[in-house]
Amino acid sequence: MLHFGTDIDLDLKAFGEEIARLEALAADLWHISLNKCPASSVTRDAPILEEWRLALRPTLCLTGLTTGHPKLPGQQRAIVTSGLWMFSEQLGLGRTESRWYQLGRPVSDVSKDS
């Protein structure tokens, strides 16, 4: 997840690195969808993972009350978003796997504890 803080130059460098990583992932997925298998040149030197298993890990997301959501109609509807990829309180924006969100007011400190 990319979080824009006070050092925008450092944040933009990290942003560029994340874009390159995601573009490589997308290229690999497109290759598999077109060729039914990955390129041998990229898998030949892949590291070996022994005693592997599938696992779950939590991912950062947003939760709140949404209005104007294209798939979840209604006013002030409680939601939990898909995984958060970019967040900037300064810009008032968050980008999840699915879409952009405009950030309104944050939850009050009183309701954080309840």
C-alpha positions in Angstrom: 0.0 0.0 0.0 1.3 3.4 -0.9 0.9 6.0 1.8 1.7 9.6 0.8 3.1 11.4 3.8 5.2 14.6 4.1 8.2 13.6 1.9 6.5 13.5 -1.4 9.7 12.8 -3.4 10.4 9.7 -1.4 6.8 8.6 -1.7 6.9 9.1 -5.5 10.0 7.0 -5.8 8.2 4.2 -3.9 5.2 4.7 -6.0 7.3 4.2 -9.2 8.8 1.0 -7.8 5.3 -0.3 -6.9 4.0 0.5 -10.4 6.9 -1.4 -12.0 6.2 -4.4 -9.7 2.5 -4.4 -10.6 3.3 -4.0 -14.4 5.5 -7.1 -14.2 2.7 -9.0 -12.5 0.2 -7.9 -15.1 2.6 -8.9 -17.9 3.1 -12.3 -16.4 -0.6 -12.8 -16.1 -1.2 -11.7 -19.6 1.5 -14.1 -20.9 -0.2 -17.0 -19.0 -3.6 -16.1 -20.4 -2.3 -16.0 -23.9 0.1 -19.0 -23.8 -1.4 -21.2 -21.1 1.9 -21.2 -19.2 4.6 -18.8 -18.0 7.7 -18.1 -20.1 10.4 -20.7 -19.2 12.9 -17.8 -19.1 11.2 -16.3 -16.1 10.6 -19.6 -14.2 14.0 -21.2 -14.8 15.7 -19.0 -12.1 12.7 -18.8 -9.8 13.5 -19.6 -6.2 12.4 -23.0 -4.8 9.9 -23.0 -1.9 10.0 -26.2 0.2 7.3 -27.3 2.7 4.9 -24.7 1.3 1.3 -24.3 2.0 -1.5 -21.8 1.3 -2.0 -19.2 4.0 -4.1 -16.1 4.6 -2.8 -12.7 5.8 -4.7 -9.5 6.6 -4.6 -6.7 4.1 -5.2 -3.0 4.8 -8.6 -1.6 3.6 -10.9 1.3 4.4 -14.2 1.1 6.2 -16.8 3.7 6.5 -20.1 5.0 5.2 -20.4 5.5 1.5 -22.6 7.5 -0.7 -22.6 7.4 -4.5 -20.9 4.0 -4.8 -21.6 2.5 -8.3 -22.4 -1.0 -7.1 -23.7 -0.4 -3.5 -26.6 2.1 -3.8 -27.9 4.2 -0.9 -26.8 7.0 1.4 -24.3 6.5 4.2 -24.1 2.7 3.5 -21.6 0.9 5.8 -18.9 -0.9 3.8 -15.5 -2.5 4.0 -13.5 -1.8 0.8 -11.2 -4.2 -1.1 -7.5 -4.0 -0.4 -6.0 -0.5 -0.2 -3.3 0.3 -2.7 -2.8 4.1 -2.3 -3.8 6.4 0.5 -3.3 10.1 1.0 -5.1 12.0 3.7 -3.4 15.1 2.4 -5.0 14.6 -1.1 -8.2 13.3 0.5 -8.1 10.1 -1.7 -7.7 6.4 -1.4 -7.3 3.8 -4.2 -8.4 0.3 -3.6 -8.2 -2.7 -5.9 -11.6 -1.7 -7.3 -11.8 2.1 -7.4 -11.0 5.5 -6.0 -12.6 6.9 -2.8 -12.9 10.5 -1.9 -12.1 10.8 1.8 -14.7 12.7 3.8 -14.3 13.3 7.5 -12.6 10.5 9.5 -14.2 8.6 12.3 -14.2 10.6 15.6 -11.9 9.6 18.3 -14.8 8.7 20.5 -16.2 6.1 18.1 -12.8 4.5 17.5 -12.8 3.1 21.0 -16.3 1.6 20.8 
